[in-house]
Amino acid sequence: MADCLNFEIKPVGLISNIFLANNFSTFTEAAEFVRQLAYRRNKNKTDLTTVFDDQCGTCGTKHALLKQLAVENDFKGLKLIIGIFRMNSLNTPKISKTLKLHKLEYIPEAHTYLKFQNQILDYTDKSSKPSNFENELIREIEIQANQITDFKINYHKQYLKNWLEILPNPGLTLDELWVIREQCIADLSVG
């Protein structure tokens, strides 16, 4: 599958030109570069070039950058996906303390990744792999690179709102749950 996914980067757009200027000539090289970058939020999520400037990214910015690279190079079949999964102490140990503090078994999290030929590709960081979350996937939708900001947040919040309505004794508002979720994300950025 990896050979089918790899392509030569051509000087056909902003993202392609930045990868080429940084001596990356194939998608495989670009994806490995992205994987090695630290997991942290970018200063400006709407400008994918900040992944290079900040030398870091999130699942959203990193995968949107790679999707945009594929679009610029007219590479078909690579999909950008938002998957809602049950983020818990087993698949995300760094959030255990926060979940326990708020008496939550899990929190539905929106994760952005790529799919090619129905195979999940996760370049979020060095240790990311589909097995970390695919068994806990609840729902998936395909998006475009420009949907990793407002669209993703609104989609995620709507899912959380619906989830809170079906919990037997949630005792939480959407705003409170979002604060807990933000703490979980901050937990992931540590060490």
N, C-alpha and C positions, 0 to 999 in steps of 0.2 A: 504494500500500500504506500509506503514512504516514497518509492520511486515514482508512483503515479502522481503524488502530491507535489513533488519537487518541480520547480520551473526556474528558468534563468530570468533574473530581474533585468528589465529593459529600462532605459531612461525615458519613461513615458508619463511621469507625474511627480508631484512633490514628494510623496512617501518613497517611491522607487528611487528617486534621485538622492534622497538622504541616505537610504541604505547603501546605494552604490558609492556615495562619497565616503562612507564609513567602511568601505572594502568588503561589503557583503554582496555576492553576485547571484546567490540562489535563495529560494524560499527557505530551504532547510537551514542555511546559514543564518538567515534573518530570524527564523523561529528559535533557533538555539540561542542567539544573542538575547532575544526577548526573554526567554526562559531564565537566563542567568541574571537578569536585572533584579534588583531588590523589589519586594512587594511593599509598596507605599502609594498613597494617593498622590496624584499629580496636581501641580498648582493650577492647571487649566485643563480640565477633562475634555473640553470641546475642541482643543487643538492637539491632535494626536502627535504632533512633532515634539510636544513636551516630554514624551517618553524618552527621547534622546537627550533633551535639555536637562531633565530632572534625574536621568539615569535610574529610573524606577517606573513602576506602573502597578495598576490593579488588574484584576481579571478583565475588567471592561476595556481599559485603555490599551492593554497589551494585545488582546485578541482583536479589537477593532482596528488597530494598527496593521496587524497581519491580514485581516480581511480586506482592508483598503489596499494593501499591497497586491493582493490577488485581483481585486477589481481593476486596478490600474494596468495590470499585466494581462487583462482579459482571460484570467484563469477561472474556468467555470467549475462549479460543484462544491466550492468551499463555502460553508454556511456559518454565519455568526448566530449563536444561540444564547438565549437566556433560559436557564433551567432553574426551577424552584426545587430545592432539595431540603431535606431535614438535616440541618446543621446541628450536630450533637457532640457529646464528649468523646465518642469513639472515633468519628471521622474528622473531628477538629479538636484535638485535645487542648489546645491553647485557650479555648473558651470555657473549659470545664468549670472554673471558679465562678465566672459570671453567670452561667446557667444555674449552677447550684445556689448561688446567692438569691436568684430570683425564682427559684423553685420551678424551673422549666426543664423538661426532658430534652427538648430541642427547640429550635426557632427556624421557621421557614426562611431560607436565604436564597436570594437571586444570584446565581453564579453565571458568568459569561464565559463561553468557550467556543471552540470551533468544532464543526462536524464535516467529515469528508467520507463519502460512501458509507454513511451511517455509523462511522467510527468517531467516537469523541476524542478530541485532541485538546489537551490542557497545557498551556505554556505559562501559567500564572507564576510559577517559581520553580526552583530546582527540584523540589520534592513533589510537585503536583502530578497527579495521575488520575485518570478517570475512575479508577477503583476507589478513590477517596470519597466519591459522592454518587456514582451512577446507581448504586443499589438503593439509594435514598431519594432518587429523583421522583418528584411528584408531577411535574408538568414542564414542557419545553415549548418555546416559540422561537421562530427565526426572526431576526431583526437585521437592520442595516447599521453600518458603523456610526452613523449620526444619531442613533437611538440609544446610546449607552449612558446618556445623561438623564434628561427629564423623563423620557419615555420609560426607561428602566426603573427609575425611582417611583414613578406613578404606578406602573404595573406591579411593582413589588409591594407598595403600600396598599394597593387595592386587594392584593392577595392576602396580606396580613390582616386587613380589616375584615375580610370574609372569614379568615381563620379564627380570629378572636370571637366572632359571632357563634361559632360552633363549639368552642371550648366549653366544657361543663362549668368551670369556675375560674374564668380568666383573671378577674380582679385587676385587669390592666386596660388602659386606654391605648389607642393606636400610637399616640405620641409617646407614652411611657414605653411601649414595646419597641418603638423606633430608637429610643435612647439606649435600651438594652442591646439592641442590634448594633448600634454604633459602638458601644463598648466592646462587643464581640469582635468587630472589625479592628478596633484599636488593639485588642489582645493579639490579633494575628500579626500586627506590624511590629510587635516587640520581639527582639532577639531572633 
